[in-house]
Amino acid sequence: MKRMYEFMCAEEHVTEQLIDEGIRTTVCKECGDSAIRILSTPRIKLEGITGAFPGAADKWVKNRAEKLKQEQKKAS
């Protein structure tokens, strides 16, 4: 299965490649030197308290308020 990994060469060029998960080294796209696979931090941002994606809680609150408004309208 292919996945996106970051690789770094001796000259500290960092490149991304879609490559099989078993492969640990590749050729640097910038200098042609050997590059090794590195651990990289995920590029996602979560809210500190809930762990949800930013805006997810706001969207839930907005949708819930709309549903409550519709339910109140039906009840009256």
Beta strands, then each sheet from edge to edge (+ up, - down):
strand 1: 2-9
strand 2: 14-20
strand 3: 25-27
strand 4: 34-38
sheet 1: 2+ 1- 4+ 3-
end
